[in-house]
């Protein structure tokens, strides 16, 4: 009986019973990736292969196999022992990259040296391979929380440095100050590379999560600045939309239907295909997560990606297109005549998702490009007033 109990204990503690064989899965994943890369190289040399049904079938099979194995690897956290191997490797390669960057910055001859450039390229490739392996599984919880806490600290220092520059622009010429600031940027980038994917939205979400948990006051402060920047970027997106006829309607006009449309509507030349592929979207918003924070996304237009059932706050804010604007005589006119476009005007607002949590202020902007703020009690603005001061709005 004791022997039976012992064998049972051994079986239950074995990798096959408790968790997948990580080394075997990694080896499989590398093999699939190698096969996919070889096929891609062949297709680059002979583009006709992309029309070959057998070739496409093979590529699809490899993609599915990669997704299956990656999912199995990602179903459990990275073992602590594995992290203790990968983490020093990551730190070491970043150190070597930083040393090489410093040498290149100090000496123009080094910047043009083919061997140095080749060495730097090799180091970045090595860093990429380490990150690929790290991203296969969720990090050990203790390490992830430690990295998130450090990210919040670094972000706070970057924000503090930015404030100092606002107060004293001459600091930009202070070599020691600028060196320290760029070291913070490098550390932030390295932390985000460990905690998130290469996608900007993912990195942005990780930063928000880190601040919410480890520096809530900093999250509130950053949220206010982010909402202001988002409205400014919406203005830039509108200029792009109008100047470059992004919707392909052969008219010089602004998009006034919603916020989401500036990311997800399809150009008119694609409408006949039903916008079945995400890459057909106009994608004018940065980051694209702003589209998910739209309070009133349209659903009666051709969209590459349908809006979520419920808006997701971006840095504690929701965003929306304003419905109307005031003209002389106290009359209010609608931005949208039914076409979701306007030749001359647009307006947007940013509202706290939870009034009083991040801020009490609602922000608005129109085609003039200036952001204004007001405590509306959390109420969505009816439109853009003619006399902002009289209506209680002040420049943000």
C-alpha positions as CSV (number, residue, x, y, z in Angstrom):
1,X,0.0,0.0,0.0
2,X,2.9,2.4,0.9
3,X,4.4,1.7,-2.6
4,X,1.1,2.4,-4.3
5,X,0.8,5.7,-2.4
6,X,4.4,6.6,-3.3
7,X,3.8,5.9,-7.0
8,X,0.6,8.0,-6.9
9,X,2.5,10.9,-5.3
10,X,5.3,10.7,-8.0
11,X,2.6,10.6,-10.8
12,X,0.7,13.6,-9.4
13,X,3.9,15.7,-9.1
14,X,5.1,14.8,-12.6
15,X,5.0,17.5,-15.3
16,X,2.7,15.4,-17.5
17,X,0.0,15.1,-14.8
18,X,0.2,18.6,-13.4
19,X,1.2,20.8,-16.3
20,X,2.3,20.6,-19.9
21,X,5.9,19.7,-20.8
22,X,7.1,23.2,-21.4
23,X,10.4,22.3,-23.0
24,X,8.7,20.0,-25.5
25,X,6.1,22.6,-26.3
26,X,8.7,25.3,-26.8
27,X,10.7,23.1,-29.1
28,X,7.5,22.4,-31.1
29,X,6.7,26.1,-31.3
30,X,10.2,26.9,-32.5
31,X,9.9,24.3,-35.1
32,X,6.5,25.6,-36.4
33,X,7.9,29.1,-36.4
34,X,10.9,28.0,-38.4
35,X,8.7,26.3,-41.0
36,X,6.5,29.3,-41.3
37,X,9.5,31.6,-41.8
38,X,10.9,29.4,-44.5
39,X,7.6,29.4,-46.4
40,X,7.4,33.2,-46.0
41,X,10.9,33.6,-47.5
42,X,9.9,31.4,-50.4
43,X,6.8,33.5,-51.0
44,X,8.8,36.7,-50.9
45,X,11.0,35.3,-53.6
46,X,8.0,34.0,-55.5
47,X,4.8,36.0,-54.8
48,X,2.8,33.6,-57.0
49,X,2.8,31.2,-54.1
50,X,0.3,33.4,-52.4
51,X,-2.2,32.2,-55.0
52,X,-1.3,28.5,-54.7
53,X,-4.1,26.7,-52.7
54,X,-1.8,24.1,-51.4
55,X,0.8,26.7,-50.2
56,X,-2.0,28.7,-48.5
57,X,-3.4,25.5,-46.9
58,X,0.1,24.7,-45.5
59,X,0.5,28.2,-44.1
60,X,-2.9,28.0,-42.5
61,X,-2.2,24.6,-40.9
62,X,1.1,26.0,-39.4
63,X,-0.7,29.1,-38.1
64,X,-3.3,26.9,-36.4
65,X,-0.7,24.6,-34.9
66,X,1.3,27.6,-33.6
67,X,-1.9,29.1,-32.0
68,X,-2.7,25.7,-30.4
69,X,0.7,25.1,-28.9
70,X,1.0,28.8,-27.8
71,X,-2.4,28.5,-26.1
72,X,-1.3,25.4,-24.2
73,X,1.9,27.1,-23.1
74,X,0.0,30.1,-22.0
75,X,-2.4,28.1,-19.9
76,X,-0.1,28.1,-17.0
77,X,2.2,30.6,-15.4
78,X,5.9,30.6,-16.1
79,X,7.8,28.6,-13.4
80,X,10.0,30.6,-11.1
81,X,13.1,28.7,-12.1
82,X,12.4,29.6,-15.8
83,X,12.0,33.3,-14.9
84,X,15.3,33.2,-13.0
85,X,17.1,32.0,-16.1
86,X,15.4,34.4,-18.6
87,X,15.4,37.6,-16.5
88,X,19.2,37.9,-16.1
89,X,19.5,37.2,-19.9
90,X,17.1,40.1,-20.6
91,X,18.9,42.5,-18.3
92,X,22.3,41.6,-19.7
93,X,21.3,42.1,-23.4
94,X,19.7,45.5,-22.5
95,X,22.9,46.5,-20.7
96,X,24.9,45.6,-23.8
97,X,22.6,47.5,-26.1
98,X,22.7,50.6,-23.8
99,X,26.6,50.4,-23.8
100,X,26.7,50.2,-27.6
101,X,24.2,53.0,-27.9
102,X,26.3,55.2,-25.6
103,X,29.4,54.5,-27.7
104,X,27.6,55.4,-30.9
105,X,26.2,58.6,-29.5
106,X,29.6,59.7,-28.3
107,X,31.5,58.9,-31.5
108,X,30.1,59.5,-35.0
109,X,32.6,57.1,-36.5
110,X,31.3,54.3,-34.3
111,X,27.7,55.1,-35.6
112,X,28.9,54.5,-39.1
113,X,31.0,51.4,-38.4
114,X,29.5,48.3,-40.2
115,X,30.7,45.9,-37.5
116,X,29.1,48.0,-34.7
117,X,25.8,48.3,-36.6
118,X,25.8,44.5,-37.2
119,X,26.5,43.9,-33.5
120,X,23.7,46.1,-32.5
121,X,21.3,44.4,-34.9
122,X,22.4,41.0,-33.5
123,X,21.7,42.2,-29.9
124,X,18.2,43.5,-30.8
125,X,17.5,40.1,-32.4
126,X,18.7,38.4,-29.2
127,X,16.5,40.6,-27.1
128,X,13.6,39.8,-29.4
129,X,14.1,36.1,-28.9
130,X,14.2,36.4,-25.1
131,X,11.0,38.5,-25.1
132,X,9.4,35.9,-27.4
133,X,10.1,33.2,-24.8
134,X,9.0,35.4,-21.9
135,X,5.7,36.2,-23.6
136,X,4.8,32.6,-24.1
137,X,3.3,32.4,-20.6
138,X,2.1,34.7,-17.9
139,X,4.9,35.9,-15.6
140,X,5.1,34.5,-12.0
141,X,2.7,36.6,-10.0
142,X,5.3,37.9,-7.5
143,X,7.6,39.1,-10.4
144,X,4.8,40.6,-12.3
145,X,3.6,42.7,-9.3
146,X,7.2,43.8,-8.6
147,X,7.6,44.9,-12.2
148,X,4.2,46.7,-12.2
149,X,5.1,48.6,-9.0
150,X,8.4,49.6,-10.6
151,X,6.6,50.7,-13.7
152,X,4.4,53.0,-11.6
153,X,7.5,54.5,-9.9
154,X,9.3,55.1,-13.2
155,X,6.2,56.7,-14.8
156,X,5.9,59.0,-11.8
157,X,9.5,60.1,-12.2
158,X,9.0,60.7,-16.0
159,X,5.9,62.8,-15.2
160,X,7.8,64.8,-12.5
161,X,10.6,65.4,-15.1
162,X,8.1,66.7,-17.6
163,X,6.7,69.1,-15.0
164,X,10.2,70.5,-14.3
165,X,10.7,71.1,-18.1
166,X,7.4,72.9,-18.3
167,X,8.5,75.2,-15.4
168,X,12.1,75.5,-16.8
169,X,12.6,74.7,-20.5
170,X,16.3,75.3,-20.1
171,X,16.6,71.9,-18.5
172,X,16.4,70.4,-22.0
173,X,19.9,71.7,-22.5
174,X,21.1,70.2,-19.2
175,X,23.1,67.2,-20.2
176,X,22.9,65.4,-16.8
177,X,19.1,66.0,-16.5
178,X,18.5,64.8,-20.1
179,X,20.7,61.7,-19.6
180,X,18.7,60.8,-16.5
181,X,15.4,61.4,-18.2
182,X,16.3,59.2,-21.2
183,X,17.5,56.4,-18.8
184,X,13.9,56.6,-17.3
185,X,12.4,56.3,-20.8
186,X,14.7,53.2,-21.5
187,X,13.7,51.6,-18.2
188,X,10.0,52.2,-18.9
189,X,10.4,50.7,-22.4
190,X,12.2,47.6,-21.0
191,X,9.5,47.1,-18.3
192,X,6.7,47.4,-20.8
193,X,8.4,45.0,-23.1
194,X,8.4,42.4,-20.3
195,X,4.8,43.1,-19.2
196,X,3.0,43.7,-22.5
197,X,3.1,42.8,-26.2
198,X,4.4,45.0,-28.9
199,X,1.0,46.6,-29.4
200,X,0.7,50.2,-28.2
201,X,-2.8,49.6,-26.8
202,X,-1.6,46.7,-24.7
203,X,1.2,48.8,-23.3
204,X,-1.1,51.6,-22.5
205,X,-3.5,49.2,-20.7
206,X,-0.6,47.8,-18.6
207,X,0.5,51.3,-17.6
208,X,-3.0,52.2,-16.5
209,X,-3.3,49.0,-14.5
210,X,0.1,49.6,-12.8
211,X,-0.9,53.2,-11.8
212,X,-4.4,52.2,-10.7
213,X,-3.0,49.6,-8.3
214,X,0.3,51.2,-7.1
215,X,-0.2,55.0,-7.7
216,X,-3.9,55.9,-7.9
217,X,-3.3,59.6,-7.4
218,X,-0.8,59.5,-10.3
219,X,-3.4,57.7,-12.4
220,X,-5.9,60.5,-11.8
221,X,-3.3,63.1,-12.7
222,X,-2.2,61.3,-15.8
223,X,-5.9,60.8,-16.8
224,X,-6.5,64.5,-16.9
225,X,-3.6,65.1,-19.2
226,X,-4.5,62.1,-21.4
227,X,-8.1,63.3,-21.9
228,X,-6.8,66.7,-23.1
229,X,-4.3,65.0,-25.5
230,X,-7.0,62.7,-26.8
231,X,-9.2,65.6,-27.7
232,X,-6.3,67.3,-29.4
233,X,-5.6,64.1,-31.3
234,X,-9.2,63.9,-32.4
235,X,-8.8,67.3,-33.9
236,X,-5.7,66.1,-35.8
237,X,-7.7,63.0,-37.0
238,X,-10.4,65.3,-38.2
239,X,-8.0,67.4,-40.2
240,X,-6.5,64.2,-41.7
241,X,-10.0,62.9,-42.5
242,X,-11.1,66.1,-44.3
243,X,-7.8,66.9,-46.0
244,X,-7.1,63.4,-47.4
245,X,-10.7,62.3,-48.0
246,X,-10.2,59.2,-45.8
247,X,-13.7,58.0,-46.4
248,X,-13.4,58.2,-50.2
249,X,-16.6,60.2,-50.7
250,X,-14.9,62.8,-52.9
251,X,-15.9,65.6,-50.5
252,X,-14.0,67.9,-48.2
253,X,-15.8,67.2,-44.9
254,X,-15.3,66.3,-41.2
255,X,-16.7,63.1,-39.6
256,X,-19.2,64.1,-37.0
257,X,-21.2,60.9,-36.4
258,X,-19.1,59.6,-33.4
259,X,-15.6,58.9,-32.1
260,X,-15.4,55.3,-33.1
261,X,-15.9,56.1,-36.8
262,X,-12.6,57.8,-37.0
263,X,-11.0,54.5,-36.3
264,X,-13.4,51.9,-37.7
265,X,-15.4,53.2,-40.6
266,X,-14.5,51.8,-44.1
267,X,-13.6,53.9,-47.1
268,X,-16.5,54.0,-49.6
269,X,-14.6,52.0,-52.1
270,X,-14.7,49.1,-49.6
271,X,-18.3,49.3,-48.7
272,X,-19.4,47.0,-51.5
273,X,-17.3,44.2,-49.8
274,X,-19.0,44.7,-46.5
275,X,-15.9,45.7,-44.5
276,X,-15.2,42.1,-43.6
277,X,-11.5,42.7,-42.9
278,X,-10.2,45.0,-40.1
279,X,-7.4,46.4,-42.2
280,X,-10.0,48.1,-44.4
281,X,-10.7,50.6,-41.5
282,X,-9.4,54.2,-41.8
283,X,-7.7,53.9,-38.4
284,X,-7.0,57.6,-37.6
285,X,-7.0,57.3,-33.8
286,X,-4.0,56.8,-31.6
287,X,-4.2,54.9,-29.5
288,X,-7.0,52.9,-31.0
289,X,-8.4,52.2,-27.5
290,X,-10.0,55.6,-27.6
291,X,-12.6,54.2,-30.0
292,X,-13.6,51.7,-27.4
293,X,-14.4,54.6,-25.0
294,X,-17.0,56.1,-27.3
295,X,-20.2,56.7,-25.4
296,X,-22.4,56.7,-28.5
297,X,-20.9,54.7,-31.3
298,X,-22.9,54.5,-34.5
299,X,-24.1,51.1,-35.8
300,X,-25.8,52.1,-39.0
301,X,-22.5,52.6,-40.9
302,X,-20.1,50.2,-42.6
303,X,-17.6,49.2,-39.8
304,X,-14.5,47.1,-39.9
305,X,-14.9,46.2,-36.2
306,X,-18.3,46.4,-34.4
307,X,-18.3,48.6,-31.3
308,X,-18.4,47.0,-27.9
309,X,-21.7,46.5,-26.1
310,X,-20.4,48.7,-23.3
311,X,-17.8,51.5,-23.6
312,X,-14.5,50.9,-21.9
313,X,-13.1,54.0,-20.2
314,X,-9.7,55.2,-21.4
315,X,-7.6,56.6,-18.6
316,X,-10.8,57.1,-16.6
317,X,-12.7,59.0,-19.4
318,X,-15.4,58.4,-21.9
319,X,-15.5,60.3,-25.2
320,X,-18.3,61.3,-27.6
321,X,-19.1,63.5,-30.5
322,X,-21.1,66.6,-29.6
323,X,-24.6,66.8,-31.1
324,X,-24.9,70.5,-31.8
325,X,-23.3,74.0,-31.7
326,X,-24.7,77.4,-30.9
327,X,-24.8,80.3,-33.4
328,X,-25.8,83.9,-33.1
329,X,-29.3,84.5,-31.8
330,X,-29.1,81.6,-29.4
331,X,-30.0,79.0,-32.1
332,X,-28.5,75.5,-31.9
333,X,-27.6,73.7,-35.1
334,X,-26.9,70.0,-35.4
335,X,-23.4,68.9,-36.6
336,X,-24.8,65.9,-38.3
337,X,-27.3,66.4,-41.1
338,X,-27.9,62.6,-41.4
339,X,-24.8,61.9,-43.5
340,X,-22.6,61.9,-40.3
341,X,-20.4,64.5,-42.0
342,X,-20.1,68.3,-41.8
343,X,-18.1,70.5,-44.3
344,X,-16.9,73.0,-41.7
345,X,-17.5,72.0,-38.1
346,X,-17.0,69.3,-35.6
347,X,-17.1,68.9,-31.8
348,X,-16.1,66.4,-29.2
349,X,-16.3,66.0,-25.4
350,X,-14.4,64.0,-22.8
351,X,-16.3,63.0,-19.6
352,X,-15.1,61.3,-16.4
353,X,-16.4,57.7,-16.5
354,X,-17.1,58.0,-12.8
355,X,-17.7,61.6,-11.8
356,X,-15.3,62.8,-9.1
357,X,-13.1,59.7,-9.2
358,X,-10.5,60.8,-11.7
359,X,-11.8,64.4,-12.0
360,X,-14.9,66.5,-11.9
361,X,-14.2,68.2,-15.2
362,X,-15.7,67.6,-18.6
363,X,-13.6,68.8,-21.6
364,X,-14.7,69.9,-25.0
365,X,-13.1,70.9,-28.3
366,X,-14.2,72.0,-31.7
367,X,-12.6,72.8,-35.1
368,X,-10.8,75.8,-33.4
369,X,-8.5,73.3,-31.7
370,X,-8.6,74.7,-28.2
371,X,-9.7,72.5,-25.3
372,X,-12.0,73.9,-22.6
373,X,-13.1,72.5,-19.3
374,X,-16.1,72.8,-17.0
375,X,-17.6,71.0,-14.0
376,X,-20.9,69.8,-15.5
377,X,-21.7,67.6,-12.6
378,X,-21.0,64.6,-14.7
379,X,-23.7,65.6,-17.2
380,X,-22.9,65.2,-20.9
381,X,-22.7,68.6,-22.7
382,X,-25.6,69.4,-25.0
383,X,-23.3,71.0,-27.5
384,X,-20.5,73.6,-28.1
385,X,-21.7,77.1,-26.8
386,X,-21.1,80.3,-28.7
387,X,-20.1,82.2,-25.6
388,X,-17.9,79.8,-23.7
389,X,-17.0,82.2,-20.8
390,X,-20.7,83.1,-20.2
391,X,-21.5,79.4,-20.2
392,X,-18.8,78.7,-17.5
393,X,-16.2,77.0,-19.7
394,X,-12.5,77.9,-19.2
395,X,-9.4,77.1,-21.3
396,X,-7.8,73.9,-20.2
